[in-house]
Every structure is written in structure tokens, then in C-alpha cells.
Amino acid sequence: FRSLLEQGPVRKKIILDTLKKKNIDTDSLKAIIGRGGVLKPLKAGTYEVNDKLIFDLKISPIEHASNLGGIIASEIAKIVDVPAYIADPVSVDEFTDIVRISGLKGIERKSLLHTLNIRANAFRYAKEQG
């Protein structure tokens, strides 16, 4: 593949084939969710995939596999006729001002991290601790 976006159809086929192999009836699905990609800084949460979001994923200055999540989710959602979402993309930015300090004059820390994984583990740990 010359670009990440060219992998989309192959990855979508793998997902659809896996659903079929696992005997998951796509008509039973109520929504499709994909991994969030590298977008503009956003608050943590769930976002419905729309044309603007897909455009932003396609032109992202950072080529990252997660950029395909919303695109593929949208394509599968159209087949199944349900809404598509992404959650906690890697571009979630809830840094406070002090966290942005890098220690180097003129260089600010940026928030690009695996928010979905971090939040899922934090919620799991909090639940375990009561």
C-alpha cells in the first residue's frame, strides 16, 4: 500500500468477514463504533461520524492506523443502516495549563495519546477499588 487510506477496503473486508465467521448478524447491530483518529484537539467522549469528521480523518497531518476507524465504521454503518461513532480519539486534549509546560522555553507539550485505553483502564481500576 502506498498510503494508509489505501488499506481501508482491505481492513473493512476483514471486519465484515470476521462478523460473518463469528455468525454475527449485521441486521442485529444498533450502531457501529470505530477507533478515533488524529483529529483536531477534542474533549473526551463519543462523537457521531459525519462527513466533516471523515474529511478531517482523511486529511490528517499525521498518518495513523486509527484514522481508518471512523471511516470504516461509517462505511459499515451505511451498509447496515445504523449510526457510526468514534470514542476518545488519540487527539483528546484535556491538558491543564501546567501540564503543557515542557521545561523548554517556547516548546509546549501537546496532547496526543491513547485516551481510549487510558480512560478504559482508569474506569476499570476505579470500579475495582469501589
MODELLER restraints for C-alpha pairs under 7 A, 6 or more apart:
rsr = mdl.restraints
at = mdl.atoms
rsr.add(forms.Gaussian(group=physical.xy_distance, feature=features.Distance(at['CA:1:A'], at['CA:7:A']), mean=6.66, stdev=0.5))
rsr.add(forms.Gaussian(group=physical.xy_distance, feature=features.Distance(at['CA:4:A'], at['CA:63:A']), mean=6.81, stdev=0.5))
rsr.add(forms.Gaussian(group=physical.xy_distance, feature=features.Distance(at['CA:4:A'], at['CA:65:A']), mean=6.82, stdev=0.5))
rsr.add(forms.Gaussian(group=physical.xy_distance, feature=features.Distance(at['CA:5:A'], at['CA:68:A']), mean=6.91, stdev=0.5))
rsr.add(forms.Gaussian(group=physical.xy_distance, feature=features.Distance(at['CA:8:A'], at['CA:68:A']), mean=6.36, stdev=0.5))
rsr.add(forms.Gaussian(group=physical.xy_distance, feature=features.Distance(at['CA:8:A'], at['CA:72:A']), mean=6.68, stdev=0.5))
rsr.add(forms.Gaussian(group=physical.xy_distance, feature=features.Distance(at['CA:12:A'], at['CA:72:A']), mean=5.98, stdev=0.5))
rsr.add(forms.Gaussian(group=physical.xy_distance, feature=features.Distance(at['CA:26:A'], at['CA:80:A']), mean=6.34, stdev=0.5))
rsr.add(forms.Gaussian(group=physical.xy_distance, feature=features.Distance(at['CA:27:A'], at['CA:80:A']), mean=6.34, stdev=0.5))
rsr.add(forms.Gaussian(group=physical.xy_distance, feature=features.Distance(at['CA:30:A'], at['CA:82:A']), mean=5.97, stdev=0.5))
rsr.add(forms.Gaussian(group=physical.xy_distance, feature=features.Distance(at['CA:31:A'], at['CA:77:A']), mean=6.88, stdev=0.5))
rsr.add(forms.Gaussian(group=physical.xy_distance, feature=features.Distance(at['CA:31:A'], at['CA:82:A']), mean=5.16, stdev=0.5))
rsr.add(forms.Gaussian(group=physical.xy_distance, feature=features.Distance(at['CA:31:A'], at['CA:83:A']), mean=5.13, stdev=0.5))
rsr.add(forms.Gaussian(group=physical.xy_distance, feature=features.Distance(at['CA:31:A'], at['CA:84:A']), mean=5.83, stdev=0.5))
rsr.add(forms.Gaussian(group=physical.xy_distance, feature=features.Distance(at['CA:32:A'], at['CA:73:A']), mean=5.65, stdev=0.5))
rsr.add(forms.Gaussian(group=physical.xy_distance, feature=features.Distance(at['CA:32:A'], at['CA:77:A']), mean=5.81, stdev=0.5))
rsr.add(forms.Gaussian(group=physical.xy_distance, feature=features.Distance(at['CA:32:A'], at['CA:83:A']), mean=6.44, stdev=0.5))
rsr.add(forms.Gaussian(group=physical.xy_distance, feature=features.Distance(at['CA:32:A'], at['CA:84:A']), mean=4.74, stdev=0.5))
rsr.add(forms.Gaussian(group=physical.xy_distance, feature=features.Distance(at['CA:32:A'], at['CA:85:A']), mean=6.26, stdev=0.5))
rsr.add(forms.Gaussian(group=physical.xy_distance, feature=features.Distance(at['CA:33:A'], at['CA:73:A']), mean=5.80, stdev=0.5))
rsr.add(forms.Gaussian(group=physical.xy_distance, feature=features.Distance(at['CA:33:A'], at['CA:84:A']), mean=5.60, stdev=0.5))
rsr.add(forms.Gaussian(group=physical.xy_distance, feature=features.Distance(at['CA:33:A'], at['CA:85:A']), mean=4.58, stdev=0.5))
rsr.add(forms.Gaussian(group=physical.xy_distance, feature=features.Distance(at['CA:33:A'], at['CA:86:A']), mean=5.36, stdev=0.5))
rsr.add(forms.Gaussian(group=physical.xy_distance, feature=features.Distance(at['CA:34:A'], at['CA:69:A']), mean=4.31, stdev=0.5))
rsr.add(forms.Gaussian(group=physical.xy_distance, feature=features.Distance(at['CA:34:A'], at['CA:70:A']), mean=5.06, stdev=0.5))
rsr.add(forms.Gaussian(group=physical.xy_distance, feature=features.Distance(at['CA:34:A'], at['CA:73:A']), mean=5.18, stdev=0.5))
rsr.add(forms.Gaussian(group=physical.xy_distance, feature=features.Distance(at['CA:34:A'], at['CA:85:A']), mean=6.29, stdev=0.5))
rsr.add(forms.Gaussian(group=physical.xy_distance, feature=features.Distance(at['CA:34:A'], at['CA:86:A']), mean=4.99, stdev=0.5))
rsr.add(forms.Gaussian(group=physical.xy_distance, feature=features.Distance(at['CA:35:A'], at['CA:66:A']), mean=5.72, stdev=0.5))
rsr.add(forms.Gaussian(group=physical.xy_distance, feature=features.Distance(at['CA:35:A'], at['CA:69:A']), mean=4.56, stdev=0.5))
rsr.add(forms.Gaussian(group=physical.xy_distance, feature=features.Distance(at['CA:35:A'], at['CA:70:A']), mean=6.41, stdev=0.5))
rsr.add(forms.Gaussian(group=physical.xy_distance, feature=features.Distance(at['CA:35:A'], at['CA:86:A']), mean=5.56, stdev=0.5))
rsr.add(forms.Gaussian(group=physical.xy_distance, feature=features.Distance(at['CA:35:A'], at['CA:87:A']), mean=6.42, stdev=0.5))
rsr.add(forms.Gaussian(group=physical.xy_distance, feature=features.Distance(at['CA:35:A'], at['CA:89:A']), mean=6.73, stdev=0.5))
rsr.add(forms.Gaussian(group=physical.xy_distance, feature=features.Distance(at['CA:36:A'], at['CA:66:A']), mean=5.87, stdev=0.5))
rsr.add(forms.Gaussian(group=physical.xy_distance, feature=features.Distance(at['CA:36:A'], at['CA:67:A']), mean=6.59, stdev=0.5))
rsr.add(forms.Gaussian(group=physical.xy_distance, feature=features.Distance(at['CA:36:A'], at['CA:69:A']), mean=5.97, stdev=0.5))
rsr.add(forms.Gaussian(group=physical.xy_distance, feature=features.Distance(at['CA:36:A'], at['CA:70:A']), mean=6.19, stdev=0.5))
rsr.add(forms.Gaussian(group=physical.xy_distance, feature=features.Distance(at['CA:36:A'], at['CA:86:A']), mean=4.94, stdev=0.5))
rsr.add(forms.Gaussian(group=physical.xy_distance, feature=features.Distance(at['CA:36:A'], at['CA:87:A']), mean=5.66, stdev=0.5))
rsr.add(forms.Gaussian(group=physical.xy_distance, feature=features.Distance(at['CA:36:A'], at['CA:88:A']), mean=6.14, stdev=0.5))
rsr.add(forms.Gaussian(group=physical.xy_distance, feature=features.Distance(at['CA:36:A'], at['CA:89:A']), mean=3.76, stdev=0.5))
rsr.add(forms.Gaussian(group=physical.xy_distance, feature=features.Distance(at['CA:36:A'], at['CA:90:A']), mean=6.44, stdev=0.5))
rsr.add(forms.Gaussian(group=physical.xy_distance, feature=features.Distance(at['CA:37:A'], at['CA:57:A']), mean=6.56, stdev=0.5))
rsr.add(forms.Gaussian(group=physical.xy_distance, feature=features.Distance(at['CA:37:A'], at['CA:66:A']), mean=4.46, stdev=0.5))
rsr.add(forms.Gaussian(group=physical.xy_distance, feature=features.Distance(at['CA:37:A'], at['CA:67:A']), mean=4.01, stdev=0.5))
rsr.add(forms.Gaussian(group=physical.xy_distance, feature=features.Distance(at['CA:37:A'], at['CA:69:A']), mean=6.79, stdev=0.5))
rsr.add(forms.Gaussian(group=physical.xy_distance, feature=features.Distance(at['CA:37:A'], at['CA:89:A']), mean=5.18, stdev=0.5))
rsr.add(forms.Gaussian(group=physical.xy_distance, feature=features.Distance(at['CA:37:A'], at['CA:90:A']), mean=5.82, stdev=0.5))
rsr.add(forms.Gaussian(group=physical.xy_distance, feature=features.Distance(at['CA:38:A'], at['CA:57:A']), mean=6.79, stdev=0.5))
rsr.add(forms.Gaussian(group=physical.xy_distance, feature=features.Distance(at['CA:38:A'], at['CA:60:A']), mean=6.41, stdev=0.5))
rsr.add(forms.Gaussian(group=physical.xy_distance, feature=features.Distance(at['CA:38:A'], at['CA:62:A']), mean=6.68, stdev=0.5))
rsr.add(forms.Gaussian(group=physical.xy_distance, feature=features.Distance(at['CA:38:A'], at['CA:67:A']), mean=6.14, stdev=0.5))
rsr.add(forms.Gaussian(group=physical.xy_distance, feature=features.Distance(at['CA:38:A'], at['CA:89:A']), mean=6.66, stdev=0.5))
rsr.add(forms.Gaussian(group=physical.xy_distance, feature=features.Distance(at['CA:38:A'], at['CA:90:A']), mean=5.70, stdev=0.5))
rsr.add(forms.Gaussian(group=physical.xy_distance, feature=features.Distance(at['CA:38:A'], at['CA:91:A']), mean=5.25, stdev=0.5))
rsr.add(forms.Gaussian(group=physical.xy_distance, feature=features.Distance(at['CA:39:A'], at['CA:56:A']), mean=6.45, stdev=0.5))
rsr.add(forms.Gaussian(group=physical.xy_distance, feature=features.Distance(at['CA:39:A'], at['CA:57:A']), mean=6.40, stdev=0.5))
rsr.add(forms.Gaussian(group=physical.xy_distance, feature=features.Distance(at['CA:39:A'], at['CA:60:A']), mean=6.58, stdev=0.5))
rsr.add(forms.Gaussian(group=physical.xy_distance, feature=features.Distance(at['CA:39:A'], at['CA:91:A']), mean=5.58, stdev=0.5))
rsr.add(forms.Gaussian(group=physical.xy_distance, feature=features.Distance(at['CA:40:A'], at['CA:91:A']), mean=6.33, stdev=0.5))
rsr.add(forms.Gaussian(group=physical.xy_distance, feature=features.Distance(at['CA:41:A'], at['CA:91:A']), mean=5.16, stdev=0.5))
rsr.add(forms.Gaussian(group=physical.xy_distance, feature=features.Distance(at['CA:41:A'], at['CA:92:A']), mean=5.51, stdev=0.5))
rsr.add(forms.Gaussian(group=physical.xy_distance, feature=features.Distance(at['CA:41:A'], at['CA:93:A']), mean=5.27, stdev=0.5))
rsr.add(forms.Gaussian(group=physical.xy_distance, feature=features.Distance(at['CA:42:A'], at['CA:91:A']), mean=6.31, stdev=0.5))
rsr.add(forms.Gaussian(group=physical.xy_distance, feature=features.Distance(at['CA:42:A'], at['CA:92:A']), mean=4.71, stdev=0.5))
rsr.add(forms.Gaussian(group=physical.xy_distance, feature=features.Distance(at['CA:42:A'], at['CA:93:A']), mean=5.61, stdev=0.5))
rsr.add(forms.Gaussian(group=physical.xy_distance, feature=features.Distance(at['CA:43:A'], at['CA:92:A']), mean=5.38, stdev=0.5))
rsr.add(forms.Gaussian(group=physical.xy_distance, feature=features.Distance(at['CA:43:A'], at['CA:93:A']), mean=5.89, stdev=0.5))
rsr.add(forms.Gaussian(group=physical.xy_distance, feature=features.Distance(at['CA:43:A'], at['CA:94:A']), mean=6.19, stdev=0.5))
rsr.add(forms.Gaussian(group=physical.xy_distance, feature=features.Distance(at['CA:44:A'], at['CA:88:A']), mean=5.02, stdev=0.5))
rsr.add(forms.Gaussian(group=physical.xy_distance, feature=features.Distance(at['CA:44:A'], at['CA:92:A']), mean=5.53, stdev=0.5))
rsr.add(forms.Gaussian(group=physical.xy_distance, feature=features.Distance(at['CA:45:A'], at['CA:87:A']), mean=5.59, stdev=0.5))
rsr.add(forms.Gaussian(group=physical.xy_distance, feature=features.Distance(at['CA:45:A'], at['CA:88:A']), mean=5.24, stdev=0.5))
rsr.add(forms.Gaussian(group=physical.xy_distance, feature=features.Distance(at['CA:46:A'], at['CA:85:A']), mean=6.63, stdev=0.5))
rsr.add(forms.Gaussian(group=physical.xy_distance, feature=features.Distance(at['CA:46:A'], at['CA:86:A']), mean=5.74, stdev=0.5))
rsr.add(forms.Gaussian(group=physical.xy_distance, feature=features.Distance(at['CA:46:A'], at['CA:87:A']), mean=4.19, stdev=0.5))
rsr.add(forms.Gaussian(group=physical.xy_distance, feature=features.Distance(at['CA:46:A'], at['CA:88:A']), mean=6.36, stdev=0.5))
rsr.add(forms.Gaussian(group=physical.xy_distance, feature=features.Distance(at['CA:47:A'], at['CA:85:A']), mean=5.44, stdev=0.5))
rsr.add(forms.Gaussian(group=physical.xy_distance, feature=features.Distance(at['CA:47:A'], at['CA:86:A']), mean=5.38, stdev=0.5))
rsr.add(forms.Gaussian(group=physical.xy_distance, feature=features.Distance(at['CA:47:A'], at['CA:87:A']), mean=6.15, stdev=0.5))
rsr.add(forms.Gaussian(group=physical.xy_distance, feature=features.Distance(at['CA:48:A'], at['CA:84:A']), mean=5.87, stdev=0.5))
rsr.add(forms.Gaussian(group=physical.xy_distance, feature=features.Distance(at['CA:48:A'], at['CA:85:A']), mean=4.29, stdev=0.5))
rsr.add(forms.Gaussian(group=physical.xy_distance, feature=features.Distance(at['CA:48:A'], at['CA:86:A']), mean=6.50, stdev=0.5))
rsr.add(forms.Gaussian(group=physical.xy_distance, feature=features.Distance(at['CA:49:A'], at['CA:70:A']), mean=6.36, stdev=0.5))
rsr.add(forms.Gaussian(group=physical.xy_distance, feature=features.Distance(at['CA:49:A'], at['CA:74:A']), mean=6.52, stdev=0.5))
rsr.add(forms.Gaussian(group=physical.xy_distance, feature=features.Distance(at['CA:49:A'], at['CA:84:A']), mean=5.41, stdev=0.5))
rsr.add(forms.Gaussian(group=physical.xy_distance, feature=features.Distance(at['CA:49:A'], at['CA:85:A']), mean=5.08, stdev=0.5))
rsr.add(forms.Gaussian(group=physical.xy_distance, feature=features.Distance(at['CA:49:A'], at['CA:86:A']), mean=6.71, stdev=0.5))
rsr.add(forms.Gaussian(group=physical.xy_distance, feature=features.Distance(at['CA:54:A'], at['CA:70:A']), mean=6.77, stdev=0.5))
rsr.add(forms.Gaussian(group=physical.xy_distance, feature=features.Distance(at['CA:54:A'], at['CA:71:A']), mean=5.84, stdev=0.5))
rsr.add(forms.Gaussian(group=physical.xy_distance, feature=features.Distance(at['CA:57:A'], at['CA:67:A']), mean=5.36, stdev=0.5))
rsr.add(forms.Gaussian(group=physical.xy_distance, feature=features.Distance(at['CA:70:A'], at['CA:85:A']), mean=6.80, stdev=0.5))
rsr.add(forms.Gaussian(group=physical.xy_distance, feature=features.Distance(at['CA:70:A'], at['CA:86:A']), mean=5.88, stdev=0.5))
rsr.add(forms.Gaussian(group=physical.xy_distance, feature=features.Distance(at['CA:73:A'], at['CA:84:A']), mean=5.66, stdev=0.5))
rsr.add(forms.Gaussian(group=physical.xy_distance, feature=features.Distance(at['CA:74:A'], at['CA:84:A']), mean=5.21, stdev=0.5))
rsr.add(forms.Gaussian(group=physical.xy_distance, feature=features.Distance(at['CA:77:A'], at['CA:83:A']), mean=5.84, stdev=0.5))
rsr.add(forms.Gaussian(group=physical.xy_distance, feature=features.Distance(at['CA:77:A'], at['CA:84:A']), mean=5.61, stdev=0.5))
rsr.add(forms.Gaussian(group=physical.xy_distance, feature=features.Distance(at['CA:87:A'], at['CA:116:A']), mean=6.95, stdev=0.5))
rsr.add(forms.Gaussian(group=physical.xy_distance, feature=features.Distance(at['CA:88:A'], at['CA:115:A']), mean=5.70, stdev=0.5))
rsr.add(forms.Gaussian(group=physical.xy_distance, feature=features.Distance(at['CA:88:A'], at['CA:116:A']), mean=4.99, stdev=0.5))
rsr.add(forms.Gaussian(group=physical.xy_distance, feature=features.Distance(at['CA:89:A'], at['CA:115:A']), mean=6.56, stdev=0.5))
rsr.add(forms.Gaussian(group=physical.xy_distance, feature=features.Distance(at['CA:89:A'], at['CA:116:A']), mean=6.80, stdev=0.5))
rsr.add(forms.Gaussian(group=physical.xy_distance, feature=features.Distance(at['CA:90:A'], at['CA:112:A']), mean=5.46, stdev=0.5))
rsr.add(forms.Gaussian(group=physical.xy_distance, feature=features.Distance(at['CA:90:A'], at['CA:113:A']), mean=5.03, stdev=0.5))
rsr.add(forms.Gaussian(group=physical.xy_distance, feature=features.Distance(at['CA:90:A'], at['CA:114:A']), mean=5.17, stdev=0.5))
rsr.add(forms.Gaussian(group=physical.xy_distance, feature=features.Distance(at['CA:90:A'], at['CA:115:A']), mean=5.73, stdev=0.5))
rsr.add(forms.Gaussian(group=physical.xy_distance, feature=features.Distance(at['CA:91:A'], at['CA:111:A']), mean=6.55, stdev=0.5))
rsr.add(forms.Gaussian(group=physical.xy_distance, feature=features.Distance(at['CA:91:A'], at['CA:112:A']), mean=5.10, stdev=0.5))
rsr.add(forms.Gaussian(group=physical.xy_distance, feature=features.Distance(at['CA:91:A'], at['CA:113:A']), mean=6.85, stdev=0.5))
rsr.add(forms.Gaussian(group=physical.xy_distance, feature=features.Distance(at['CA:92:A'], at['CA:111:A']), mean=6.85, stdev=0.5))
rsr.add(forms.Gaussian(group=physical.xy_distance, feature=features.Distance(at['CA:92:A'], at['CA:112:A']), mean=6.95, stdev=0.5))
rsr.add(forms.Gaussian(group=physical.xy_distance, feature=features.Distance(at['CA:92:A'], at['CA:115:A']), mean=6.64, stdev=0.5))
rsr.add(forms.Gaussian(group=physical.xy_distance, feature=features.Distance(at['CA:93:A'], at['CA:111:A']), mean=5.35, stdev=0.5))
rsr.add(forms.Gaussian(group=physical.xy_distance, feature=features.Distance(at['CA:95:A'], at['CA:111:A']), mean=6.93, stdev=0.5))
rsr.add(forms.Gaussian(group=physical.xy_distance, feature=features.Distance(at['CA:100:A'], at['CA:108:A']), mean=5.34, stdev=0.5))
rsr.add(forms.Gaussian(group=physical.xy_distance, feature=features.Distance(at['CA:100:A'], at['CA:109:A']), mean=4.53, stdev=0.5))
rsr.add(forms.Gaussian(group=physical.xy_distance, feature=features.Distance(at['CA:100:A'], at['CA:110:A']), mean=6.73, stdev=0.5))
rsr.add(forms.Gaussian(group=physical.xy_distance, feature=features.Distance(at['CA:101:A'], at['CA:108:A']), mean=5.64, stdev=0.5))
rsr.add(forms.Gaussian(group=physical.xy_distance, feature=features.Distance(at['CA:101:A'], at['CA:109:A']), mean=6.09, stdev=0.5))
rsr.add(forms.Gaussian(group=physical.xy_distance, feature=features.Distance(at['CA:102:A'], at['CA:108:A']), mean=5.59, stdev=0.5))
rsr.add(forms.Gaussian(group=physical.xy_distance, feature=features.Distance(at['CA:102:A'], at['CA:109:A']), mean=5.47, stdev=0.5))
